[in-house]
Amino acid sequence: MGRTAKSIVAAFDAVVMAGAAYSETGGGFALTPPYLILWGAAAAAAICAIVVFANGSSLVAWSAIGYILFGGLLTSGGIHWPLLALAVALMALVPRPRDSIWTGVGLALLVALAARLIIGVLI
């Protein structure tokens, strides 16, 4: 799949996530975990789409995926399957750091853990 096709798919994923965030929050924003997770995942998906389109930094894209993984795996209430599915879908589209998916997954997991710690302290 070419870069243009990947960009279109990533942008579609971002739009769907933004629609889900809008639907779940009523279009509002607050500094509460559900809002931060949903709107943050939408922003992270948009960042991934921009990275794919611009052939940007893989580290930025995998860090954004890490934030989505945080929302999908490390929040209360168990696994959030739609967020986990979004993260996995984006993993197939973004560039890999050092041409290694495992480096990307490791970076994403580190970002997910850091997000859990930081947001846990702030809220």
MOJOWO-V906952 format. One record per pair of residues at least 24 apart in sequence whose ideal C-beta (glycine too) atoms are under 8 Angstrom apart, sorted by sequence separation. I is the first residue (numbers start at 1). GAP is how many residues later the second one is. D is the distance in Angstrom with one decimal. If there is no record, write none. Layout:
i=I gap=GAP d=D
i=I gap=GAP d=D
This chain:
i=17 gap=24 d=5.5
i=18 gap=24 d=4.2
i=44 gap=24 d=5.1
i=17 gap=25 d=4.4
i=65 gap=25 d=5.4
i=41 gap=26 d=7.0
i=64 gap=26 d=7.8
i=65 gap=26 d=6.1
i=18 gap=27 d=7.8
i=40 gap=27 d=5.7
i=41 gap=27 d=4.9
i=14 gap=28 d=6.6
i=17 gap=28 d=4.7
i=18 gap=28 d=7.4
i=61 gap=29 d=7.6
i=65 gap=29 d=6.9
i=41 gap=30 d=5.1
i=14 gap=31 d=3.9
i=40 gap=31 d=6.8
i=13 gap=32 d=5.3
i=14 gap=32 d=4.3
i=62 gap=32 d=6.7
i=37 gap=33 d=7.7
i=38 gap=33 d=7.6
i=61 gap=33 d=3.7
i=14 gap=34 d=7.2
i=37 gap=34 d=4.0
i=61 gap=34 d=6.6
i=10 gap=35 d=7.2
i=11 gap=35 d=7.9
i=13 gap=35 d=7.7
i=14 gap=35 d=4.9
i=62 gap=35 d=6.3
i=13 gap=36 d=7.2
i=58 gap=36 d=6.4
i=58 gap=37 d=4.1
i=10 gap=38 d=5.4
i=11 gap=38 d=4.4
i=37 gap=38 d=6.2
i=58 gap=38 d=6.0
i=59 gap=38 d=5.8
i=74 gap=38 d=5.8
i=10 gap=39 d=3.8
i=56 gap=39 d=8.0
i=58 gap=39 d=4.3
i=65 gap=39 d=7.5
i=69 gap=39 d=5.5
i=73 gap=39 d=6.6
i=74 gap=39 d=7.2
i=55 gap=40 d=7.3
i=69 gap=40 d=6.8
i=45 gap=41 d=6.3
i=52 gap=41 d=5.6
i=66 gap=41 d=6.6
i=70 gap=41 d=7.3
i=74 gap=41 d=7.6
i=75 gap=41 d=7.9
i=7 gap=42 d=6.4
i=10 gap=42 d=4.8
i=11 gap=42 d=7.6
i=33 gap=42 d=6.7
i=41 gap=42 d=5.7
i=48 gap=42 d=4.8
i=52 gap=42 d=5.9
i=62 gap=42 d=4.3
i=66 gap=42 d=3.8
i=69 gap=42 d=7.7
i=70 gap=42 d=4.0
i=74 gap=42 d=4.4
i=10 gap=43 d=7.6
i=33 gap=43 d=7.9
i=51 gap=43 d=6.0
i=52 gap=43 d=7.5
i=62 gap=43 d=8.0
i=65 gap=43 d=4.6
i=66 gap=43 d=6.7
i=69 gap=43 d=4.2
i=70 gap=43 d=7.8
i=51 gap=44 d=7.2
i=63 gap=44 d=6.6
i=66 gap=44 d=6.8
i=67 gap=44 d=6.2
i=7 gap=45 d=4.9
i=41 gap=45 d=6.6
i=45 gap=45 d=6.5
i=48 gap=45 d=6.9
i=62 gap=45 d=4.6
i=63 gap=45 d=7.3
i=66 gap=45 d=2.7
i=67 gap=45 d=7.1
i=70 gap=45 d=4.0
i=6 gap=46 d=5.0
i=7 gap=46 d=4.1
i=37 gap=46 d=7.5
i=48 gap=46 d=5.4
i=58 gap=46 d=6.8
i=62 gap=46 d=5.1
i=65 gap=46 d=7.9
i=66 gap=46 d=4.7
i=70 gap=46 d=5.6
i=59 gap=48 d=6.7
i=63 gap=48 d=4.8
i=66 gap=48 d=7.9
i=67 gap=48 d=5.5
i=3 gap=49 d=6.7
i=62 gap=49 d=7.6
i=66 gap=49 d=6.9
i=70 gap=49 d=7.8
i=3 gap=50 d=7.5
i=3 gap=52 d=6.6
i=20 gap=62 d=6.9
i=17 gap=69 d=6.0
i=13 gap=73 d=6.1
i=13 gap=76 d=5.8
i=13 gap=77 d=6.4
i=9 gap=80 d=7.9
i=10 gap=80 d=6.5
i=13 gap=80 d=8.0
i=10 gap=83 d=4.9
i=36 gap=83 d=6.5
i=9 gap=84 d=6.0
i=10 gap=84 d=7.5
i=33 gap=86 d=6.9
i=6 gap=87 d=4.6
i=36 gap=87 d=7.7
i=33 gap=90 d=6.0
i=32 gap=91 d=7.1
i=31 gap=92 d=7.0
